């Protein structure tokens, strides 16, 4: 992958999924003798999951939800 003029790169989807990186996730870079490491704050990810837990509470049955998705 290439670095843009602004120093940006796209993190591949499989890497984002494996690390639990979502839009708005905080990531850091750590330099060591071997190069740079991408560090994902696991506490931040856990807080985000806790924040959205229950956000989809709806008084619909599974059959009603499936009917909506099949329209």
C-alpha positions in Angstrom: 0.0 0.0 0.0 1.1 3.6 -0.5 1.2 6.4 1.9 -0.8 9.5 0.8 0.4 13.1 0.7 -1.1 13.5 4.2 0.8 10.5 5.6 -2.4 8.3 5.6 -2.7 4.6 4.8 -5.7 2.3 4.7 -5.6 -0.5 7.2 -6.7 -3.7 5.4 -10.1 -5.0 6.3 -8.9 -8.4 7.6 -6.5 -6.5 10.0 -9.2 -4.2 11.2 -11.5 -7.1 11.9 -8.8 -9.1 13.7 -7.9 -6.2 15.9 -11.5 -5.0 16.4 -10.8 -1.6 14.8 -14.0 0.3 14.1 -14.6 3.8 12.8 -13.6 6.1 15.7 -11.2 3.6 17.3 -8.1 5.0 18.9 -4.8 3.6 17.6 -1.2 4.5 18.4 2.1 3.7 16.8 5.0 2.5 18.9 8.6 2.6 17.5 11.1 -0.2 18.5 14.2 -1.8 17.1 12.3 -3.7 14.4 10.2 -0.8 13.2 6.8 0.5 14.1 3.9 -1.3 15.8 0.2 -0.5 15.5 -1.3 -0.4 19.0 -5.1 -0.6 19.6 -6.3 0.5 23.0 -8.3 -2.6 24.2 -10.0 -0.5 27.0 -11.3 1.9 24.4 -12.7 -1.0 22.3 -14.4 -2.5 25.4 -15.8 0.9 26.3 -17.2 1.3 22.7 -18.8 -2.2 22.9 -20.3 -1.3 26.2 -21.6 2.0 24.9 -23.5 0.4 22.0 -24.7 -2.7 23.8 -28.5 -2.7 23.8 -28.7 0.1 21.3 -30.8 -2.1 19.1 -33.4 -3.0 21.6 -36.7 -3.3 19.7 -39.9 -5.1 20.7 -40.0 -7.3 17.6 -39.8 -11.0 17.4 -37.2 -12.8 15.4 -39.8 -13.6 12.7 -40.8 -10.0 12.5 -37.2 -8.8 12.1 -36.6 -11.4 9.4 -39.7 -10.4 7.6 -38.4 -6.8 7.5 -35.1 -7.8 6.1 -36.7 -9.9 3.3 -38.9 -7.2 1.9 
